[in-house]
Amino acid sequence: MRPSSVLLPLVLCVCVSIVQSQGQFCNPILAGFYPDPSICRVGEDYYLVNSTFAYYPGLGVFHSRDLVHWEIIGHVLERPEVLNLEGQGVSRGLYAPSIRYEKGTFYVTCTLVDIGGNFVSTAERPEGPWSNPVWFPQVNGIDPSLFFDDDGRAFLLYNSVAPGNKPLYEGHRTIRMREFDATNRILVGEEKILVNGGTDISRKPIWIEGPHMLKKNGWYYLLAAEGGTEDQHSEVVFRSNSISGPYAAFAGNPILTQRTLDPKRAHPVTCAGHADLVETPAGEWWAVFLGCRPYRDGYFNTGRETFLAPVRWNGGWPIINPDLQEVKYHYPAPLPALAPVKRAYGGNFTYRDELNGPSLDPNWMFLRTPRERWYDLGKKKGFLTVRLRPETCSGTGNPTFLAQRQQHLSGSVRTALEFTAKSPNEKAGIAVFQNESHYYFLCESIDHAHPVVQLFRSGDTTRGERETVLLASQGLDSPSAGNRTALKIDACSDMYRFSYRTMGGVWAVLKDSVDATFLSTKVAGGFVGCMYALYATSDGQSSATEAAYDWFEYTGIDDVYR
C-alpha cells in the first residue's frame, strides 16, 4: 500500500517595488528571517551567509553583483550526513556564520550548538560542493570568524566565556582569538583574549559577540555586536596596530544602534547590530547588519532581517549609517542595478510557485534534517507529492513540513490542495509557524466522517494547554475526484485572517482577527521568524492517505515600499 502524500504546483513570478529602479534600493535587502549576515567580495561578486538554526539545508549562500539584488546559489550544509538536527529546538542549531575568501578558497565558519560546536567548511566555488565540517574542539564559544592577514597568517576570532569562566555580571563575555593553519585546517598556538566584557567593562556591557576583523592603513579593526539581540543591540568597533592587541575602543561607540530612538516613531527599525563590512572595487564601504521591523510595541513576526547601509571612515574609524540616526528603508543604490534576479527578497513583491520543476526551489526549507525522502516532484506531473507521517511540528523531529519565510508585515500566502482524509487525525494544509509551541495551522480533515476545513492554534502552556486548540471549523461539500480546496493566510501586522474556498467558489473567511502577537519574537522567544509551511501530519498514527497541493503563492505589500 502506498504511503500518504500531499501535492503542489509551482510558478515563479516576481514583481518588485518600483523604488529599486529609481536609483534607490529598499531595506531590508533580505526580508524575513535572515539574521546574523556575513559578507565577502571576490572581484565584482559579493557573497553572503546567514544563520539558519534548526532549518535544513543549513547556511544558504547568496550571490550579488550590486549588493541589492541577491540569488541563493547553494547551501554549505546540504547533506544529511553532515548536519543532524534531530532533537534540536527551532532556535538551536546553526548560529552566526562568517564567509571569507582567500587564495582560491571560500571559508565558512559557524557554530552548531548543542551538537558539534565550532567548525570550518571550505569550497573552491561558492555554490559548492562544500567540504565536510572540520571541527574546532578547542574553542569554547560561538560566532567564529576568520581573518587572513597580509603576511600569510590567519586567525579565528570568536565569542567566549569570561576570564577563568568567572563572570563579573550576567552577560559578561569575551572576544578571543587563535591562529588558524589554513593548510591543515587546524588551530595552533595560544588563545588570546582581545576584548574583555566590551567597550567599557566598568559599565557592565553584555554579550559582546559576532566578531569580524579587517585591516586598513596598517590598523586592525575588530567589529562586534554588543547589548544582546533585543532593542539594546548595537555594533561597536575596536582597533590596534598589532593583531594581538591591545585593542582600544572607539570613543564614538556604538557605530550603529537604534536603542536611543523613540520606539513610537513611524516605521521603526530596531535591534540593529551584528554587522559585517565590505569594500566595493571603487573604494566605497558598506555594512550588512541585522535589524527588526516591529508593527507595534516591539512586536515583530518577520524575525531578524538583513539590512544594508553606507559606511564612512572618519578619523580612522568606520561609521555605519553616517549623518543619520534612523536606519532608512531607502538609500541611494551602492552600484548600478543589474538585471533583476529570478526572486525578489526586498520591497513589495509577489511570487507564485507551481512546483513543476525537477527539484525544489532552493528557498524551501525543512524543519530539521529529513532522514527519508517523503516528498516527490515526479509522482504526479505539476505537483509536489508528500507523505502524511506521524511527526508533528510540535515535536523535535522532522515532520512533513516545507517552509518559506514570512517576509512582510502585510501580505498573504495561499495554496490549493487535493486531499481526502481517512480519519480525524489526518490533516493537510498550510501553517504559519514560529516555533514548536507557537503556530497556527489551517487545514483540511474530517469530523464525524464529514470533510471540514479547520484552524488550530498550538497549545499555550501559559494557559495550561498541552494539546493544539481548535479555533474554528467549517464543513465542506464531499469532494469528488480532482476537486481542490484553496487555503489562504492574510498577514495584517498584528493579526492574521484565515480563509478558504472550494474551486470555482469565492473566498470565505474561516476566522478573522487572529492574534499575530502570539507568534511574535516578543511572546514566542527565540531567534527565528515566522515561516509559512506546507504541513501535513497523521498526528502520531501511521497512515496511507495522499493529498495534493496545486500551487503556492506569496504576496507582500508593506506600505513603506509604495
ZAMARGU-4260 file (C-alpha; in steps of 0.2 Angstrom, whole numbers, plus 5000, padded with zeros to 4 digits):
<rodrens>
0) 5000/5000/5000 | 5007/5017/4995 | 5011/5030/5009 | 5001/5046/5012 | 5005/5061/5002
5) 5002/5080/4999 | 5004/5088/4982 | 5008/5106/4975 | 5012/5115/4958 | 5025/5130/4957
10) 5026/5145/4945 | 5039/5158/4949 | 5033/5176/4946 | 5041/5191/4954 | 5035/5209/4955
15) 5047/5221/4963 | 5044/5238/4970 | 5047/5252/4958 | 5059/5260/4971 | 5073/5248/4965
20) 5073/5256/4948 | 5074/5274/4953 | 5092/5274/4959 | 5087/5268/4976 | 5086/5252/4985
25) 5074/5245/4998 | 5079/5239/5015 | 5079/5225/5021 | 5089/5218/5007 | 5084/5201/5013
30) 5067/5202/5021 | 5061/5190/5034 | 5071/5178/5044 | 5089/5181/5038 | 5099/5185/5054
35) 5117/5187/5058 | 5123/5192/5040 | 5142/5190/5035 | 5148/5196/5018 | 5164/5195/5007
40) 5169/5201/4990 | 5178/5192/4976 | 5182/5204/4962 | 5165/5211/4957 | 5155/5197/4965
45) 5148/5198/4983 | 5143/5183/4994 | 5133/5182/5010 | 5128/5169/5023 | 5115/5170/5037
50) 5111/5159/5052 | 5098/5145/5049 | 5096/5137/5066 | 5086/5121/5065 | 5081/5123/5047
55) 5088/5112/5033 | 5098/5113/5022 | 5110/5124/5033 | 5118/5140/5028 | 5112/5147/5012
60) 5125/5155/5001 | 5118/5171/4992 | 5127/5180/4977 | 5125/5198/4971 | 5134/5209/4959
65) 5126/5225/4966 | 5124/5222/4984 | 5105/5224/4982 | 5098/5210/4971 | 5103/5193/4978
70) 5101/5175/4972 | 5103/5159/4983 | 5116/5148/4974 | 5118/5134/4986 | 5120/5128/5004
75) 5135/5125/5014 | 5127/5110/5024 | 5115/5101/5012 | 5119/5083/5015 | 5110/5074/5030
80) 5126/5065/5035 | 5135/5082/5039 | 5120/5091/5048 | 5110/5081/5060 | 5097/5092/5068
85) 5086/5079/5076 | 5080/5084/5093 | 5085/5102/5092 | 5074/5116/5096 | 5070/5128/5082
90) 5081/5142/5089 | 5096/5130/5092 | 5107/5123/5078 | 5117/5134/5067 | 5122/5151/5074
95) 5131/5166/5066 | 5141/5160/5051 | 5155/5170/5043 | 5161/5169/5025 | 5178/5173/5019
100) 5189/5170/5003 | 5207/5168/5002 | 5218/5162/4988 | 5205/5152/4978 | 5196/5145/4993
105) 5180/5150/5001 | 5179/5148/5020 | 5163/5147/5030 | 5164/5146/5049 | 5150/5143/5061
110) 5144/5136/5077 | 5132/5120/5078 | 5126/5122/5096 | 5122/5108/5107 | 5130/5095/5094
115) 5147/5098/5087 | 5152/5116/5092 | 5163/5126/5080 | 5169/5122/5063 | 5175/5127/5046
120) 5169/5121/5029 | 5178/5126/5013 | 5174/5126/4994 | 5183/5131/4978 | 5166/5138/4971
125) 5153/5147/4982 | 5139/5136/4975 | 5149/5121/4982 | 5152/5107/4984 | 5157/5112/5002
130) 5168/5101/5012 | 5163/5091/5027 | 5164/5102/5043 | 5182/5102/5051 | 5178/5104/5070
135) 5187/5115/5082 | 5185/5106/5099 | 5197/5119/5107 | 5185/5133/5105 | 5173/5136/5120
140) 5162/5149/5112 | 5151/5154/5097 | 5151/5165/5082 | 5168/5160/5074 | 5175/5171/5060
145) 5191/5170/5051 | 5204/5184/5047 | 5218/5182/5034 | 5232/5194/5037 | 5243/5201/5023
150) 5258/5192/5029 | 5250/5175/5026 | 5245/5171/5043 | 5226/5168/5048 | 5216/5169/5064
155) 5200/5163/5071 | 5190/5175/5082 | 5175/5170/5092 | 5164/5175/5107 | 5169/5165/5123
160) 5166/5165/5142 | 5173/5177/5155 | 5191/5175/5160 | 5193/5160/5171 | 5174/5156/5167
165) 5170/5168/5181 | 5158/5181/5175 | 5158/5198/5185 | 5139/5200/5180 | 5126/5192/5169
170) 5131/5193/5150 | 5150/5196/5154 | 5159/5188/5139 | 5175/5190/5129 | 5181/5190/5112
175) 5196/5178/5109 | 5207/5173/5095 | 5218/5158/5090 | 5229/5156/5075 | 5222/5146/5061
180) 5233/5135/5050 | 5224/5136/5033 | 5234/5122/5025 | 5229/5109/5038 | 5213/5117/5044
185) 5218/5117/5062 | 5221/5129/5076 | 5238/5132/5083 | 5247/5142/5096 | 5240/5151/5112
190) 5222/5158/5114 | 5222/5177/5117 | 5208/5187/5125 | 5206/5203/5114 | 5191/5211/5122
195) 5185/5208/5140 | 5167/5212/5143 | 5165/5225/5129 | 5169/5243/5126 | 5169/5248/5145
200) 5169/5234/5157 | 5165/5246/5171 | 5148/5249/5164 | 5145/5230/5163 | 5142/5229/5144
205) 5133/5212/5139 | 5135/5200/5126 | 5150/5205/5116 | 5149/5194/5101 | 5149/5192/5082
210) 5167/5197/5080 | 5173/5202/5062 | 5191/5209/5059 | 5198/5219/5044 | 5214/5228/5041
215) 5215/5246/5034 | 5230/5258/5033 | 5240/5247/5045 | 5227/5246/5058 | 5217/5230/5064
220) 5199/5234/5066 | 5188/5222/5077 | 5170/5224/5075 | 5157/5216/5087 | 5139/5216/5092
225) 5136/5222/5110 | 5120/5224/5121 | 5111/5207/5117 | 5099/5203/5102 | 5084/5214/5108
230) 5081/5233/5107 | 5098/5237/5115 | 5108/5229/5102 | 5122/5238/5094 | 5138/5237/5084
235) 5155/5243/5091 | 5172/5244/5085 | 5190/5242/5092 | 5207/5244/5084 | 5225/5240/5087
240) 5241/5242/5077 | 5245/5224/5082 | 5235/5208/5078 | 5237/5203/5096 | 5232/5219/5103
245) 5229/5228/5115 | 5213/5234/5107 | 5206/5252/5110 | 5188/5255/5109 | 5182/5269/5098
250) 5177/5284/5109 | 5161/5286/5097 | 5154/5269/5100 | 5142/5262/5096 | 5145/5264/5077
255) 5127/5258/5074 | 5112/5256/5086 | 5093/5261/5086 | 5091/5260/5105 | 5091/5278/5109
260) 5076/5282/5097 | 5058/5285/5100 | 5050/5267/5099 | 5034/5275/5094 | 5042/5283/5078
265) 5034/5279/5061 | 5040/5263/5053 | 5054/5259/5065 | 5069/5248/5063 | 5075/5241/5079
270) 5088/5229/5086 | 5101/5235/5074 | 5118/5226/5075 | 5129/5211/5071 | 5137/5219/5056
275) 5150/5215/5043 | 5159/5227/5032 | 5163/5226/5013 | 5173/5237/5001 | 5167/5240/4983
280) 5180/5240/4969 | 5178/5259/4969 | 5184/5260/4987 | 5167/5263/4995 | 5162/5254/5010
285) 5145/5246/5015 | 5139/5237/5030 | 5126/5222/5031 | 5118/5220/5048 | 5103/5213/5056
290) 5088/5223/5061 | 5069/5221/5065 | 5053/5229/5059 | 5040/5229/5073 | 5022/5233/5069
295) 5019/5240/5086 | 5026/5240/5104 | 5041/5229/5099 | 5031/5215/5092 | 5038/5208/5075
300) 5034/5191/5067 | 5047/5193/5052 | 5062/5189/5063 | 5079/5197/5062 | 5082/5203/5044
305) 5097/5208/5034 | 5099/5227/5031 | 5112/5237/5020 | 5119/5254/5024 | 5133/5265/5019
310) 5149/5267/5029 | 5160/5282/5031 | 5178/5282/5038 | 5180/5297/5050 | 5197/5300/5059
315) 5202/5282/5056 | 5186/5274/5062 | 5171/5267/5052 | 5154/5274/5055 | 5139/5265/5049
320) 5124/5275/5043 | 5134/5291/5044 | 5125/5308/5047 | 5109/5299/5051 | 5101/5292/5067
325) 5087/5281/5060 | 5091/5266/5049 | 5082/5270/5032 | 5071/5260/5021 | 5078/5268/5006
330) 5096/5273/5002 | 5104/5278/4985 | 5110/5262/4977 | 5128/5257/4980 | 5131/5251/4962
335) 5122/5251/4946 | 5107/5239/4946 | 5110/5224/4936 | 5096/5213/4928 | 5083/5208/4941
340) 5086/5191/4948 | 5073/5177/4947 | 5067/5180/4965 | 5065/5197/4975 | 5070/5197/4993
345) 5066/5216/4997 | 5052/5228/4993 | 5035/5223/4988 | 5034/5208/4978 | 5024/5193/4973
350) 5030/5175/4968 | 5020/5160/4963 | 5027/5143/4964 | 5019/5130/4953 | 5031/5116/4960
355) 5033/5109/4942 | 5052/5109/4941 | 5064/5094/4943 | 5069/5099/4960 | 5063/5110/4974
360) 5066/5129/4973 | 5081/5132/4985 | 5071/5144/4995 | 5061/5130/5003 | 5067/5124/5020
365) 5064/5108/5030 | 5061/5109/5049 | 5077/5099/5054 | 5086/5086/5043 | 5075/5074/5033
370) 5081/5056/5035 | 5069/5049/5022 | 5063/5055/5005 | 5044/5059/5010 | 5041/5071/4995
375) 5041/5068/4976 | 5041/5080/4962 | 5039/5067/4949 | 5025/5056/4955 | 5011/5067/4948
380) 5016/5079/4934 | 5015/5098/4940 | 5013/5093/4958 | 5024/5091/4974 | 5019/5074/4982
385) 5022/5072/5001 | 5018/5059/5013 | 5007/5061/5029 | 5018/5055/5043 | 5016/5053/5062
390) 5028/5068/5066 | 5021/5085/5071 | 5028/5102/5071 | 5026/5102/5090 | 5040/5089/5092
395) 5058/5090/5089 | 5059/5078/5074 | 5057/5081/5055 | 5039/5082/5051 | 5031/5083/5034
400) 5034/5102/5033 | 5041/5113/5019 | 5043/5131/5023 | 5047/5148/5016 | 5049/5164/5026
405) 5036/5177/5031 | 5044/5192/5023 | 5032/5206/5025 | 5021/5213/5039 | 5006/5214/5027
410) 5003/5202/5013 | 4996/5184/5010 | 5000/5167/5006 | 4989/5154/4998 | 4989/5137/4991
415) 4977/5124/4985 | 4976/5106/4989 | 4968/5089/4984 | 4965/5079/5000 | 4953/5066/5007
420) 4957/5062/5025 | 4953/5044/5030 | 4952/5048/5049 | 4951/5064/5060 | 4970/5063/5064
425) 4974/5066/5046 | 4977/5084/5042 | 4985/5093/5027 | 4986/5112/5024 | 4996/5127/5027
430) 5004/5134/5044 | 5011/5150/5050 | 5025/5144/5061 | 5036/5152/5074 | 5042/5138/5085
435) 5035/5121/5092 | 5023/5130/5104 | 5018/5145/5094 | 5010/5142/5077 | 4993/5142/5068
440) 4988/5128/5056 | 4974/5130/5043 | 4970/5113/5036 | 4958/5100/5029 | 4952/5085/5039
445) 4936/5076/5043 | 4924/5077/5058 | 4912/5063/5060 | 4917/5056/5043 | 4912/5073/5035
450) 4926/5084/5026 | 4930/5100/5036 | 4942/5115/5035 | 4949/5118/5052 | 4960/5131/5061
455) 4971/5125/5075 | 4982/5135/5087 | 4997/5127/5096 | 4994/5124/5114 | 4998/5139/5125
460) 5007/5132/5141 | 5004/5149/5150 | 4985/5144/5149 | 4988/5126/5154 | 4985/5119/5136
465) 4995/5104/5132 | 4987/5100/5115 | 4983/5110/5100 | 4967/5121/5101 | 4953/5120/5088
470) 4949/5139/5084 | 4936/5136/5070 | 4929/5123/5059 | 4918/5123/5044 | 4910/5108/5034
475) 4914/5106/5016 | 4904/5098/5002 | 4910/5080/5000 | 4924/5081/4987 | 4924/5072/4970
480) 4940/5066/4962 | 4951/5080/4957 | 4942/5093/4967 | 4953/5106/4976 | 4951/5117/4991
485) 4961/5133/4992 | 4968/5140/5008 | 4974/5157/5012 | 4983/5166/5026 | 4982/5185/5026
490) 4995/5194/5037 | 4989/5211/5043 | 5003/5217/5055 | 4996/5212/5072 | 4983/5199/5066
495) 4980/5185/5054 | 4965/5181/5044 | 4962/5163/5038 | 4951/5159/5023 | 4946/5145/5011
500) 4937/5142/4995 | 4931/5127/4985 | 4937/5128/4967 | 4926/5139/4957 | 4919/5147/4973
505) 4923/5163/4982 | 4934/5166/4997 | 4926/5163/5014 | 4933/5169/5030 | 4935/5155/5042
510) 4942/5166/5056 | 4947/5184/5056 | 4957/5195/5068 | 4968/5181/5075 | 4981/5187/5087
515) 4998/5188/5077 | 5007/5194/5093 | 5006/5176/5099 | 5019/5172/5085 | 5030/5187/5088
520) 5048/5185/5095 | 5042/5195/5110 | 5030/5182/5115 | 5037/5166/5107 | 5055/5170/5111
525) 5070/5163/5102 | 5080/5169/5087 | 5070/5165/5072 | 5055/5172/5062 | 5038/5166/5056
530) 5038/5153/5042 | 5024/5149/5030 | 5024/5130/5029 | 5015/5117/5018 | 5012/5105/5033
535) 5003/5088/5034 | 5003/5075/5048 | 4994/5060/5053 | 4997/5066/5071 | 5006/5051/5079
540) 4997/5037/5069 | 5003/5028/5054 | 4994/5032/5038 | 4992/5028/5019 | 4982/5043/5014
545) 4988/5055/5000 | 4984/5074/4997 | 4989/5086/4983 | 4993/5104/4983 | 4990/5113/4967
550) 5000/5130/4969 | 5008/5141/4981 | 5008/5160/4980 | 5015/5173/4991 | 5012/5192/4991
555) 5020/5205/5001 | 5013/5223/5001 | 5020/5233/5015 | 5015/5252/5014 | 5033/5259/5017
560) 5038/5252/4999 | 5024/5260/4990
</rodrens>
